[in-house]
Amino acid sequence: MTQFSLRRLLIDNAAWLGAGVLLTFLSSFGQTFFISVFAGEIRAAFGLSHGAWGGLYSLGTLVSAVVMIWAGGLTDVFRVRVLGPVVLLGLALAALAMAMNSWVVLLPAAIFLLRLFGQGMSTHLAMVAMARWFIATRGKALSIASIGYALGEALLPLIFVTAMVFLDWRLLWGVAAVITLLGIPVLTRLLREERTPQSLASAYSATGMHGRHWTRRDALSHPLFWFMTPAVLGPSAFITAFFFHQVHLAEVKGWTHIQLVALFPVYTGVSLLSMFSAGWALDKWGTARMMPYYQLPLALGFVVLGLSTSVMGATIGLILLALTVGANSTLPSAFWAEFYGTRHIGAIKAMATAVMVLGSAIGPGWTGVLIDWGVSLDTQFLWIGIFFLLVCALVHIGVTSAVRTL
């Protein structure tokens, strides 16, 4: 895309793209990279081991994955202008629950709300809107909308870790709630003129395999969805686990937490470059050529992190992780639209998002239990690298068989 056409894309669609950026940025307060900043304080406040904290986190996240199957389909019915403020209000209330809760029994409920409205619905709403509203420039629109997530990942952990030196961690959750509430009128303003799901059926509709619009039931009965499932679940599970155990990882590697967190802007910068490169490439070549290979850097990154003991090694490992994470921000959302069509994309992607959220439930819980059993993160990271090599092989088989029907 030329500089002129990119500028024209931004000018003509500034409000819609801005809404996507806002939703993905505010989703940060329900993402693991933000919640895990407070892991040490939460475990101390409630007297939890690594395994117990991971188990409670997984429980709340697992329930949110189940609810996402239903809630995600609402994006096929309601406009983002209607659904978005409700989602952000729920996220603000979840942040307040974290700020005010002092009972361990209610901790999974607070996690459930954060994960459902943050990681789940805020991200899902933004990505479905971009995949539906844009066709020829879908990859670039998804990349631009994902900037909000990248900004949150780069800035918020560093800001809030620094702020915890001066402020109580519960007060900082109150700050997160206020920021989220301020986003509601901004979102409403950006989407004062919005395309509706109903109008898209004729004007902005694209078909998938066999030239048809697939329903969620049809997609679930097709082998491709299940070949793709490990590729959706894996990054969510193990990137989440990495950030969830960042405090513990720094301790066992002999780093300070701030040393590790200071690398996150590098990670985010690389993920942004990868995200825009993937967006440009998928608009040019489609997702089929890229899906089988884009998780290879993730495999190598976990191996490097498992073997390295230096901050420089951690930097290299994070760069490799970021190459896949950036592409993962755009490729899967475009993949579902390209192979299954856009008419029912909300319901189909809701199922994929539920799988993704399920992965984020499994990762922290399972790795936390293994830590309690004496299996080090270094050993776990090596096995995770092997897992992603197998994932790439499965995706290659599934996509190669399905691409003939496009």
C-alpha positions in Angstrom: 0.0 0.0 0.0 1.4 3.4 -1.0 1.8 6.2 1.5 -1.1 8.1 -0.3 -3.5 5.1 -0.1 -2.6 4.5 3.5 -3.3 8.1 4.3 -6.6 7.9 2.4 -7.5 4.8 4.4 -6.8 6.6 7.7 -8.7 9.7 6.7 -11.8 8.0 5.2 -12.1 5.6 8.1 -10.6 7.5 11.0 -13.7 7.1 13.3 -14.1 3.4 12.8 -10.4 2.7 13.1 -10.2 4.9 16.1 -13.0 2.9 17.8 -11.0 -0.3 17.2 -7.9 1.2 18.7 -9.8 2.4 21.7 -11.4 -0.9 22.4 -8.2 -2.9 22.1 -6.3 -0.4 24.3 -9.0 -0.6 27.1 -9.0 -4.4 26.8 -5.6 -4.2 28.4 -7.2 -4.0 31.9 -8.5 -7.5 31.4 -5.4 -8.9 29.7 -2.9 -11.1 31.5 0.0 -8.8 30.9 -1.7 -6.2 33.0 -3.3 -8.4 35.7 0.0 -10.2 36.3 1.7 -7.0 37.2 -0.2 -7.3 40.5 0.5 -11.1 40.9 2.9 -10.7 43.9 0.5 -8.3 45.7 -2.5 -10.5 45.1 -0.8 -13.6 46.2 0.4 -11.9 49.4 -3.0 -10.2 50.1 -4.9 -13.5 49.8 -2.2 -15.9 51.0 -2.0 -17.9 47.7 0.7 -20.1 46.3 1.7 -20.0 42.6 -0.5 -23.0 41.9 -3.5 -21.7 43.9 -3.4 -18.2 42.3 -3.0 -19.9 38.9 -5.9 -22.2 39.6 -8.3 -19.3 40.7 -7.2 -17.3 37.6 -7.9 -20.3 35.4 -11.3 -20.9 36.9 -12.4 -17.3 36.3 -11.0 -17.3 32.8 -12.5 -20.7 32.0 -16.0 -19.6 32.9 -15.5 -16.4 30.8 -14.6 -18.7 27.8 -17.9 -20.5 28.1 -19.9 -17.3 28.4 -18.0 -15.9 25.3 -19.6 -18.6 23.1 -23.0 -16.9 23.7 -21.9 -13.3 24.3 -19.6 -13.1 21.2 -22.5 -13.8 18.9 -24.2 -10.6 20.0 -21.9 -8.8 17.6 -23.9 -10.2 14.7 -27.0 -8.5 16.2 -26.1 -5.3 17.9 -24.1 -2.3 16.6 -20.7 -1.7 18.2 -22.1 1.7 19.3 -24.7 -0.1 21.4 -22.7 -3.1 22.6 -19.4 -1.2 23.1 -20.4 1.0 26.0 -22.0 -2.0 27.8 -18.8 -3.9 27.5 -16.7 -1.0 28.8 -19.1 -0.5 31.7 -18.7 -4.1 32.6 -14.9 -3.8 32.4 -14.9 -0.8 34.7 -17.1 -2.6 37.3 -14.7 -5.5 37.1 -11.7 -3.2 37.8 -13.6 -1.8 40.8 -14.3 -5.3 42.0 -10.5 -6.0 42.0 -9.9 -2.7 43.9 -12.5 -3.3 46.6 -12.6 -7.1 47.1 -11.0 -8.5 50.2 -12.4 -12.1 50.1 -10.6 -14.8 48.3 -13.8 -16.6 47.5 -14.8 -13.7 45.3 -11.5 -13.4 43.5 -12.5 -15.8 40.7 -15.6 -13.7 40.1 -13.6 -10.6 39.7 -11.2 -12.4 37.3 -14.2 -13.7 35.4 -15.5 -10.2 34.8 -12.1 -8.8 33.8 -11.5 -11.6 31.4 -15.0 -11.6 29.8 -15.2 -7.9 29.3 -11.5 -7.2 28.7 -9.7 -10.0 27.0 -12.9 -11.5 25.6 -15.5 -9.0 24.5 -13.5 -5.8 24.0 -11.0 -7.5 21.7 -13.6 -9.6 20.0 -15.8 -6.5 19.3 -12.9 -4.6 17.8 -11.7 -7.5 15.6 -15.1 -8.5 14.3 -15.9 -4.9 13.4 -12.7 -4.6 11.4 -13.1 -8.0 9.7 -16.6 -7.1 8.7 -16.3 -3.4 7.8 -13.2 -3.9 5.6 -12.6 -6.3 2.8 -9.8 -5.3 0.4 -7.9 -3.6 3.2 -9.0 -6.0 6.0 -5.4 -6.9 7.0 -4.4 -3.2 7.4 -7.5 -2.4 9.3 -7.0 -5.2 11.7 -3.3 -4.1 12.2 -4.3 -0.5 12.9 -7.0 -1.5 15.4 -4.5 -3.7 17.2 -2.3 -0.7 17.9 -4.3 -0.1 21.0 -3.5 -3.5 22.4 0.2 -2.9 21.6 0.2 0.5 23.3 -1.4 -0.9 26.4 1.1 -3.8 26.5 4.1 -1.5 26.1 3.1 1.3 28.4 0.7 0.1 31.1 2.9 -2.5 32.9 5.8 -0.1 33.1 3.6 2.7 34.3 1.7 0.7 36.9 4.8 -1.2 38.2 6.4 2.2 38.7 3.3 3.6 40.3 3.1 0.7 42.8 6.2 2.2 44.4 4.1 5.1 45.5 0.5 3.9 45.5 -1.4 0.9 46.9 -2.2 -1.7 44.3 -5.9 -1.6 45.0 -6.0 2.2 44.3 -4.4 1.6 41.0 -7.3 -0.8 40.0 -9.6 2.2 40.8 -7.5 4.3 38.4 -8.0 1.6 35.7 -11.8 1.7 36.3 -11.9 5.5 35.9 -9.9 5.3 32.6 -12.3 2.7 31.2 -15.3 4.8 32.1 -13.8 7.8 30.3 -13.6 5.7 27.2 -17.4 5.2 26.9 -18.3 8.8 25.7 -15.2 8.7 23.4 -16.4 5.5 21.8 -20.0 6.8 21.4 -18.6 9.9 19.8 -16.4 8.0 17.3 -19.3 5.8 16.3 -22.1 8.3 16.0 -22.4 7.1 12.4 -21.9 3.4 12.2 -22.5 0.6 9.8 -24.9 -1.9 11.2 -24.6 -5.7 11.0 -27.9 -5.8 9.0 -26.7 -3.3 6.3 -23.5 -5.3 5.9 -25.4 -8.3 4.7 -25.6 -6.9 1.2 -23.1 -4.0 0.9 -20.1 -5.3 2.8 -20.4 -9.1 2.6 -17.8 -11.5 1.5 -18.1 -15.3 1.0 -15.8 -18.0 2.1 -15.1 -21.6 1.0 -17.3 -22.9 -1.8 -18.5 -19.3 -2.4 -20.9 -19.4 0.6 -21.5 -17.9 4.0 -20.8 -20.4 6.7 -22.8 -20.5 9.9 -21.1 -21.4 13.2 -22.7 -24.9 13.1 -21.3 -25.4 9.6 -17.8 -24.2 10.6 -17.8 -26.6 13.6 -18.6 -29.5 11.4 -15.7 -28.7 9.0 -12.3 -30.3 9.7 -10.4 -27.0 9.1 -11.8 -25.5 12.3 -10.4 -28.3 14.4 -7.0 -28.3 12.6 -6.9 -24.6 13.5 -7.9 -25.0 17.2 -4.4 -25.7 18.6 -3.1 -22.7 16.7 -5.7 -20.5 18.4 -5.3 -22.1 21.8 -1.5 -22.3 21.9 -0.4 -18.7 21.7 -3.1 -17.6 24.1 -2.2 -20.4 26.6 1.6 -19.9 26.7 2.0 -16.2 26.0 -0.5 -15.8 28.8 1.5 -18.1 31.0 4.7 -16.2 30.3 3.2 -12.9 31.3 1.3 -14.4 34.2 4.5 -15.8 35.8 6.7 -12.8 34.9 7.4 -12.0 38.6 8.4 -15.6 39.3 10.4 -15.8 36.1 12.4 -12.7 37.0 13.1 -14.2 40.5 14.4 -17.6 39.2 16.5 -15.9 36.5 18.0 -13.5 38.9 16.6 -10.4 37.4 14.6 -7.6 39.1 11.0 -7.3 38.0 11.6 -3.8 36.6 14.4 -5.2 34.4 12.0 -7.7 32.8 9.2 -5.1 32.4 11.6 -2.7 30.8 12.0 -5.1 27.9 8.2 -5.0 27.1 8.4 -1.9 25.0 11.0 -3.7 22.8 8.7 -6.7 22.6 5.8 -4.3 21.7 7.8 -2.5 19.1 8.7 -5.7 17.3 5.1 -7.0 17.5 3.9 -3.7 15.9 6.3 -4.1 13.0 5.3 -7.7 12.6 1.6 -6.8 12.9 1.8 -4.3 10.1 3.9 -6.5 7.9 1.4 -9.4 8.4 -1.4 -7.0 7.6 0.2 -5.9 4.4 1.2 -9.4 3.4 -2.3 -10.9 4.0 -3.9 -8.2 1.8 -1.4 -9.1 -0.9 -1.3 -12.9 -0.7 -4.2 -14.0 1.6 -3.9 -15.9 4.9 -3.5 -19.4 3.4 0.2 -18.9 2.6 1.1 -17.5 6.0 -0.9 -19.5 8.6 1.3 -22.6 8.6 4.5 -20.8 9.3 3.9 -17.7 11.4 4.2 -19.5 14.8 7.7 -20.9 14.1 9.3 -17.8 15.7 7.2 -18.5 18.8 8.6 -22.0 19.0 12.2 -20.8 18.8 11.5 -17.9 21.2 10.4 -20.2 24.0 13.5 -22.4 23.5 15.7 -19.3 23.8 13.9 -18.2 26.9 14.2 -21.6 28.4 18.0 -21.8 27.8 19.0 -18.2 28.5 20.0 -16.8 31.9 20.9 -13.2 30.7 18.8 -10.2 30.1 20.2 -10.1 26.5 19.0 -13.7 26.0 15.6 -12.6 27.3 15.5 -9.8 24.8 16.2 -12.1 21.9 13.5 -14.5 23.2 11.0 -11.7 23.5 11.8 -10.5 20.0 11.1 -13.9 18.6 7.8 -14.2 20.6 6.8 -10.8 19.3 7.2 -11.8 15.7 4.4 -14.3 16.1 2.3 -12.3 18.5 2.2 -9.3 16.1 1.1 -11.5 13.2 -1.4 -13.2 15.5 -3.1 -9.9 16.0 -4.2 -9.9 12.4 -4.0 -13.2 10.7 -6.5 -15.4 12.6 -9.3 -12.7 12.4 -8.7 -12.4 8.7 -8.5 -16.1 8.3 -12.0 -16.8 9.7 -13.5 -14.1 7.4 -11.6 -15.4 4.3 -12.4 -19.1 4.7 -15.9 -18.9 6.3 -17.3 -15.5 5.0 -18.4 -12.4 6.9 -22.1 -12.7 7.3 -21.9 -14.9 10.5 -18.3 -13.8 11.4 -19.4 -12.7 14.9 -20.7 -16.1 15.9 -17.8 -18.0 14.3 -15.1 -15.8 15.7 -16.9 -15.9 19.1 -16.2 -19.7 19.1 -12.6 -19.1 18.2 -12.3 -16.4 20.9 -13.8 -18.8 23.4 -11.0 -21.3 22.4 -8.5 -18.5 22.8 -9.8 -17.6 26.2 -9.9 -21.3 27.2 -6.2 -21.3 26.3 -5.5 -18.4 28.5 -7.2 -20.3 31.3 -5.2 -23.5 30.8 -1.8 -21.9 30.5 -1.4 -20.1 33.8 -3.1 -22.8 35.8 -1.2 -25.7 34.3 2.2 -24.0 34.4 1.5 -22.8 38.0 0.8 -26.4 39.1 4.0 -27.6 37.4 6.0 -25.0 39.2 4.5 -26.2 42.5 5.5 -29.7 41.5 9.1 -28.7 40.9 9.1 -28.5 37.1 11.0 -25.3 36.3 9.8 -22.7 33.8 13.0 -23.3 31.8 12.0 -27.0 31.3 8.4 -26.0 30.5 9.5 -23.5 27.9 11.5 -26.2 26.0 8.5 -28.4 25.8 6.3 -25.5 24.7 8.7 -24.8 21.8 8.2 -28.4 20.6 4.4 -28.0 21.0 4.4 -25.1 18.5 6.3 -27.0 15.9 3.6 -29.6 16.0 1.0 -26.9 15.7 2.6 -25.6 12.5 2.4 -29.1 11.0 -1.3 -29.4 11.8 -2.2 -26.0 10.4 -0.2 -26.9 7.2 -2.3 -30.0 6.8 -5.6 -28.3 7.4 -5.0 -25.2 5.2 -3.5 -27.1 2.3 -6.7 -29.3 2.1 -9.1 -26.3 2.5 -7.5 -23.7 0.2 -8.6 -25.5 -2.9 -12.2 -24.7 -2.1 -11.7 -20.9 -1.9 
